[in-house]
Amino acid sequence: MPLQWPTRNGDDVSVPFSPAAPRRVTVHEVTQNATEGNAVKQIRCILPVVVLIGLLSACGDSGPLTVPEARSASGSHSVAGLLVADGGVVRLCEVLLESFPPQCGGASIEIRGLDLTTVIGLRTEQGVSWTDRPITLTGVIESGVLGVTGGEEP
């Protein structure tokens, strides 16, 4: 049966004690038991925090998909890219080529159901419309096409 008493920081210190064989307790034993007890308490406090952080990072929203990610995705997603509308085909592009008017460069995904009049900062020249800054659109991706269900997100 161990003896227990509180320390200055409020933790209990226990030292093994047997009434059949009383003995003196050294300062080292008290310190060692207090240190081991604090270490266990610290681990008990830190472990749930580490587990919680891991769960939140695994379940958290990682933001919109990039255009290359969206090309292989399916289902409901937000996708960020540069918009180019040319000849009735609207696309989110990974990059803009420096031609004038600009063209899609890199990966792109076709967009359907977007009202171009709602896109902020849309420029039009020579029948081509585009954005100079990335925009984020939300919708359902099926067969490599993003069907927009909401407008542009800020």
C-alpha positions, 0 to 999 in steps of 0.5 A: 500500500503506497503512501500519498501526499500532495506536492507544491504543484498539486500532484500526489506523490506516492511511495511504496510502503509496507506496514510489516517492513517500515523503512526510511524513504529517500529524497531520490525515491520521492523525486523519482516517483513525482517525476514519473507521475508527472511524465505519465500525466503529461503524456495523458494530456498530450496524447488526446491533443495529438489524436485530435489534431490528426483527426481534424487534419484528415477530415478537414477541408483542404480547399478547392481542387487544382485543375489537374486534380479535378480532371481525375475527380468525380462528385461534388467539389470546388475547383480553382483555376483561370477561366477562358471562354472561347467559341462557346466552350468554357474552361478552367485552366491551369495557366494562361498562355501569353498570347492575345487573347490568352489561351488555356495552357497546361491542364483544363476542365470544361465548365457547363452551366456557368453564367459568364455575366456573374464572373467578376473581372471577366475580360473579353477581346476578339470573341474570347473571354478570360479572367486574369486571376484564379476563380473558384467554382463549385459543382459536380464533376462527371466524365471530366466536366464540371457542372456548376451548381453555384456561382464564383466563390471569393 
